[in-house]
Amino acid sequence: MSKDHVQNWNRRDVLKALGLAGLSAGFGGVTSAAPGRAPGAKEDEILVGVSKTVDGPREAVEHLVPGNASVVHENETLSYVAVKFPAEAAETARENFVAAVTKEDAVKYAEPNRTLRALATPNDSLFGDQYAPQLVNADDAWDTTFGSSDVTVAIVDQGVKYDHPDLEGQFGSEKGYDFVDGDDDPYPDDLTDEYHGTHVAGIAAAATDNGEGIAGVSDSSLLSVRALSEAGTGSTSDIADAIEWAADRGADVINLSLGGTGYTDTMQNAVSYAYGEGSLLVAAAGNDGQRSVSYPAAYTECVAVSALDSDESLASYSNYGSEIELAAPGTDVLSCWTTGTEYERASGTSMATPVVSGVAGLALARFDVSNDELRSHLKNTAVDVGLSSDEQGAGRVDANEAVTTDPGDGDDGDDGDDGGDDSTTETVTDSLGGDWDADCWSYGWSYGSPSQVAIELDGPADADFDLYANEGDGECPTTSSYDYRSWGPDSQESIVIDAPDASADLTVLVDSYGGSGDYTLTITEYA
């Protein structure tokens, strides 16, 4: 890795413009929320992200809040607050607030609180009615392992019916948390309407080989993290808080069968935080049947999953695009239900996503690997079903290949190196002197066609360093021109690039938003 000189610049005008653009586009650390805060969508709120170089997000923002608005929520880990305006407030009131608050040096962004929506032969009596586990060869994988309760899959969704006969054994004493109602009981509020989370949980980890019902892909432990209301909607802030909570509880896999919104900095910071904590985030591509992968699946930290029909063709409803990493069966998938027979079929990328989460759980029961390594392993062991990469990513996830192929046996690239490793890591240590300072690093690729590269920044606790990256052109990124960015409220940042363009050196900018000190930059390249 080599370092280039970077000239100083003033970033504040750029940040102000970003804040206003975000508003016009439409759309562990949870310390406080106003009593009676409405469940589900919270479209009257503005989320304000604050650098951790100041004492706290509430203190940095509250003095700028107009009299008809109030700070109703604070998350100190992700360092943001939610400011609620009356429903009858004019749009100009919100715009004026964004314009004022983004002039503050400590404020990194201001954006609407957007709305997202809910998008295993064992002896289980209904296994013969299930095709999805067999399509991904889970029944063969079970000859090796049924999974392990030491692996935890968090279902960020509607509440899960954790006393369902096929799910109750998968939960420990801590069932999860309810971010919709703000309590520690994530059970569905309405069993008639709130079935989505239960169905998703059953696909990933319903009890296998227990003599009844269905078989989940893995026998992993479950956490129900309720972030969607009985209507199937949830705010950016509730879902971001839920992701952070799951990561802080040590979730190995976080299942996100939800989406439908555009990019937001708050959600970006949440998935970046969880990925940095070691969680694998698996997310649904969306059900619009178009070339447009929904967020949060489109964030580089998330494994975006498309849905297949039973004949392994792309489901007509499934979104697709360059962000897709894996495909899985999602049409007419049988799983747990909240009423009636307790088992029903449902379709969607929401159903394909927990198939991948379940396979990830099986792989983790066999191999002690990081989330980066697990992500590459799932792709390296996927099966090409004849679709384009935009439709299937690396291919249809395969449970048997995932548990019988050693992650160390991967291809080491086509550059002629026969070292036998499937990844290589390079680390440098340097320092920044203050908010005027930045370093640009160039990284020469080790593999001819790398499958992925992970860039990690570990900086001082009392500073706010940000990370930017460019691929394919060898040009150093700036804070206003870049291909990828991670700019959370502290100095712990990460960027993951799937199938990076290796035609030119990777270039990485480490920038001080505030503060000074030493940092470590680590780049891990996967063959």
C-alpha positions, 0 to 999 in steps of 0.5 A: 500500500502506498500513500499519496499527498492530499490537499486540504479542503473545506467540507462544510458546504458539501455537507449542508448540500447533502442534508437538503438533498436528502430532505427533498428526496422524499422520503445497547445504544438506544438511550431514550424515546418519548412515551407514546411514540407512534408505532410503524411509520414516523413520517413527521420526524427528521433524523439528525446524525451527529459526530461523536467528537461532541458530548452527545447528539441531543445536546448538539441538536436540541437548541436548534429545534423550533418551539413546535417540534421536539427531540423524541428519540436518541441513539447514542451508539449510532449518534442520532436523534429524531426530531418530531414536527406536528403533522400540520407543520408546513414542509418549509418548517422542516426544510428550514430546520434542516438548513439550520442544523446542517450548518453546525460543524458537529452535524453530519446529516439530516434526513426524513425518518423514512418508512420500510415494509415487510417485503429442511429427510428429517421426521418432521410431518410436513417436510414432504410439503416443503421444496425450499430446503430440498432445493438448496440441498439442506437435507443432504447438509443435515447428514453433516450438521443440523446446525448449532444453538451456539449460532444466533439468527436475529429476525428484524421484522414483525414480532415472532410467535416464539411459543409456536411449537416449531419455534419455542425450542429455538428461543432462550430466556431472552426472546428479543426486543420490541422497538415498535412498542418499546418493551422487551416482549417481541410477541406479535400484537395481532396474530391475525395480521402479524404473521410475517416475522413468524413465517420468516423465522420458521424458514431460517430456524424452525426446529428440525427433526422434532417429529412435527411441523416443518424443518427450518434450514438450520437449528440455530438460536433465534432472537425476535427483534420487532421493528415492524408494526402489525401493519407491516411498516416500520421507520428507519429509526426503529429498524436501525435501532433494532439492527444495532441491538441485535449486533450488540447481543452478538447475533451471528446473522441478522435477517432483514426481510424488509425494504422499500426505501432509498439510501439513508445515512442512519440505516447506512450507519446501522448496517456498517456498525453491525457489520463491524461488530461481526454480524452477517446481514442478509437482506431481501432484494425487493418485490417490484419485479424490476432492476432496482435492488431495495435498501437495505439490501443495496448497502454494500454491507448487506448480502442482497438476495433475489427470489427463485421459483421452484424450477429455479427461474427468477421469480416474476416479482423479484428485484434484480441488479448488480447488487445481488449476491445470492439467490434462494427459493422464495415462491410458495414457501411453507413455514410457521404461521400465527393462526389456524393450522400454524403453517402456511405458504407465502412468496417473496424475497422475504422468504428467500432471505431466511433460506440464505440466513439458515444456510449461513447458520449451518456453515457457522455450525461447521466453521469458525469464520468471520462475517467477511469469510462467511460471506465469501464462502456462501458465494464460493459454494453457490450453484450457477442455475443459468441466470445472469449475475444480476439475477442470481449473483454468485448463484443459488445458495447451496447448504450441502456445499456450504457445510462440506467445503472447507473455506480454506479450499477456495480458489486463490485467483487467476494471477498464477499465485499457487499459495493456496490461500483464498484471501490476503490482508495488508495493514498500515498505521498512520495518523491525522492531525485534525479536521484539515488532514487526510491521507490517500492510499493506493492498494495493488490487487493480489488476485486477478479477479477478486470476489470481494474486498473489505476495507476497515478503519480503526481510529481513535475513540475521541475523534471522527475519521471517515473512509472513502474508496474508489475502484477501477480508475486509480483516482483518489476519492474526495469527500464529495467524489467517491464510489463508496463511503463509510462516515459514521459518527466515530472512527470505526468504519468499514466498506465492503465491495463485492466483485471489485473492478481490479483494472486499476489500483484501489484507492482509499481516503482516510479523512478527519471530520474532527479530532486527531490521532493514530489509525490502522487501515486494513484491506482484506482481498478475497479471491 
